[in-house]
């Protein structure tokens, strides 16, 4: 094992653990993805339309009740769909419902309130985490 590989492993272990639901987004998050408890946050990445309509899942509800950050990727694939306007509206409503319940949107072009920014800083331990500083 090289020194660079060892350094990468150490940094990975120091990052907060986040449960990944869906596929990982194409946006750098300073977290280590896990698929089981314990975790400090939940990341809702690229979600299939059926899963987005079924939100919030039990894991998401538990995280919100415990006060853990739930991060919702804003660039969901359904936004690029040219057809299915009624389904697209339902998917937008499901995403809006998650945000009303306490999820925090992240991705390019997303603006955050001061309260959301404080929660994200607490999660990452950085002054300007990469997912809202860009």
Rosetta blueprint (number, residue, H / E / L):
1 X L
2 X L
3 X H
4 X H
5 X H
6 X H
7 X H
8 X H
9 X H
10 X H
11 X H
12 X H
13 X H
14 X H
15 X L
16 X E
17 X E
18 X E
19 X E
20 X E
21 X E
22 X L
23 X E
24 X L
25 X L
26 X L
27 X L
28 X L
29 X L
30 X L
31 X E
32 X E
33 X E
34 X E
35 X L
36 X L
37 X L
38 X L
39 X L
40 X L
41 X E
42 X E
43 X E
44 X E
45 X L
46 X E
47 X L
48 X L
49 X H
50 X H
51 X H
52 X H
53 X H
54 X L
55 X L
56 X L
57 X L
58 X H
59 X H
60 X H
61 X H
62 X H
63 X H
64 X H
65 X H
66 X H
67 X L
68 X L
69 X E
70 X E
71 X E
72 X E
73 X E
74 X L
75 X L
76 X L
77 X H
78 X H
79 X H
80 X H
81 X L
82 X L
83 X L
84 X L
85 X H
86 X H
87 X H
88 X H
89 X H
90 X H
91 X H
92 X H
93 X H
94 X H
95 X H
96 X H
97 X H
98 X H
99 X H
100 X H
101 X H
102 X L
103 X L
104 X E
105 X E
106 X E
107 X L
108 X L
109 X L
110 X L
111 X L
112 X L
113 X L
114 X H
115 X H
116 X H
117 X H
118 X H
119 X H
120 X H
121 X H
122 X H
123 X H
124 X H
125 X L
126 X L
127 X L
128 X L
129 X L
130 X H
131 X H
132 X H
133 X H
134 X L
